[in-house]
Amino acid sequence: MFLNKTKFKKMMKGAFNNQGLVIGAGYGRIVLSSGHWVTWTKAGSVPNWLKGYIVELAGEMPEAEKIFKAKKNELLQYEIENNAFYDLPNRFRDSHHVFIDTHISVGGWRLLQNKTSGNIIIAAEHMFEVVDLSELGGENPPMGPVGRNGDGGFLIYKNEYSAYAFTKGGASDKSTLEVMKCLENIDFGKEGQ
């Protein structure tokens, strides 16, 4: 799994304490979601630390083909429907818009460029900080981020065992918008940039 254990646990706990953490099993995978991010991990590849933390937060692992929401100080809610939002491998296959991480941050936002159009989009910096290639073990590095549409509404990283996706942000402050506009004149896909 290519996610930093400490940072991902913090994201899971944040979801559990606030809006609730969706946890699901079935179709050969484990899914976790906050509504702003989703992870998909092949059932036989779920690390023990992740299983342990799911049980620590929710009190149990989901049964096969079940999805529930765990929220602090509330009973588990089993009325959660399975939907395409959780099927990251299929969403990844349908995502043909490649985004280049510019590694530029402005006001807590990471700037990305659509490889084809050159348009700049933003996503919360903390969504990128959880991706950690030192956690790969024997896995391949993930491909991505990619999006299903040119505005990158939902960005996905995926390798052979797991996937991680998150929603993009929307800039409203003047300085971020100005930086985004300036960067559209640079091609971050060129060698040596």
N, C-alpha and C positions, 0 to 999 in steps of 0.2 A: 504494500500500500504506500502510495507516495505522499501521504499527509503527515505533517508533524504531529506527533502524539500529544504533546502538551497543548499546542494551539488548537488542535481539533477537539480535544476534550473541553477546552474553554468554550468553543463554539457550541458544542453539544449541551453543555451546562447552561449557557446563555439561553438557548432555545427552550430547554427544560424549565428554567426559572421564569420565562416570560410567556411567549406565545404557545409553547408546547413543542415537544420533539416527536415527530412521526417516525415510527419504527415498524418495518415490515419485513416479512420473509415469504419466499415463494419464487417460482420460476428459476430456481437455482441461485438465488442471491439474497443479500441482506441490504435493505434500503434505509437510509436515515435522512430526515429532512426537517428544516426549520420553516420552510416556505420561501426563504431567500436563497437557500443552498440545498443541494441534494448530493448524497453519495450513494454509490451502487458498488457492492463488493460481491464477487463470485462466492457462493456459499462455502466451498472448501478452502477459500483463501482469506477468510475473515480472521485477522490476528486475535490472539487470546486477550491482549490488552483491551481491544475494542469490545469483545464479547463481555469481558469483566466489567467494563465501564457502562455498557448498556444495562446489565443486571444491577449495577450499583445505582443507576438513576431510576430505572423503570421497575426494578424488582424481578424482572423476568425477561427471557428472550421471547420473541414472537414465535408462535406455532407456524407450521407450514401454511402458506396461502393466507396468512392473517396480517392485518395492518392495524396498529393502534397508535393513539397519541398519549404520550406520558407528559404530565405537567405537575410541577411541584404543588404539593398539598391537595391534589385532586386524584380521583379514581381514574384508572386507565379507561380511555374512551375507544371502544372497538368498532365504532360506526364509520371508520375511515374507509373510503373506497379506493381501490387500486386505480391509478390513472396513468396516462402516457407520460406525465411529468416525471414519474419514478423510473421509467424504462430508458435509462441513459444510453445503453448500447444502441438501441434503435434511434433515439434522438441524435446520437453522434453520427450514425450512418446517414441521416437526413440533413446533416449540417455541412453545407458546402462553402460557407464563408469563413475563411481563415483570418484570424486577427493576430497582429504582431504586437507583442508586449514591448512598448517603448522603454520600459523601466524608468519612466518619468512619473513623478508623483506631485500633485498639487492639492494642498488642503485636505489630505486624507484620501484622495482619489488617485487611482492608477490610470494612466492614459494608454489606450490601445488603438492601433490603426487597422482598419479593414484593408487587407492586402490588395484587393482588387480596386476598390473605389478610392482609397486613400483617406476616407472619412475617419475622424477621431471620435472614439467613444470613451466613457469612463466606467470604472467599477471600483467599489470600495477597496482600499489598499489591504485591509485585513483579510479579504477573500483570497488574495494572492499569497499572503504570508504563510498560509497553512500548507501550500504546496512545498514539499521538501524532498528533493531528489536523494538526500542522504538516507532516507527511510526506505528506499527501493528494495534492499536485500538483493534477491536474484531476479527481480522483475525488470522489464524494460521501462525506460522513461516514458511518461505519458505524451501523447500527441495533443496539440491544442495550444491555445484555446480556439475553438471553432463555434460558430453560431448558425442557426437555421435560417436567419435572415440577415440582411446587410447591416442592420442597426445593432446587431449583437444582443438582442433582448435577453438571451439565455446562453451563457458561455460554458463550454464543456471541455474538460481535460479527460483523456481516457488512455489506459493501457490494457493489456490482455486480462488483468485480474480485477481492476477497479476503475471507477469513473467518479468525477467530481464536477459539479456544475453549480453555477450561481447566476443571479440576475445582475444585469448592468445597472449603473446608476444614472442619474439625471442631474447635470450641472445647472445651477441657477445663479451662482455668484459670478460677478463680472470678470474677475481675474482668471478664474478657471475657464470660462468661455473664451476669453481672449487668447489664452495659451493654446486651447484646442484649435482655434481658428488658425493660429500661426503654424502649428505643427502639421496641418493638412498640406502644407507646401513642401514637406520633407517626405521622401520615400524611405521609410524605415526598413523596407524589404531588400534594399541594395546591400551588397557585400561591403563590409567595412564601416557601416553606419554605427 
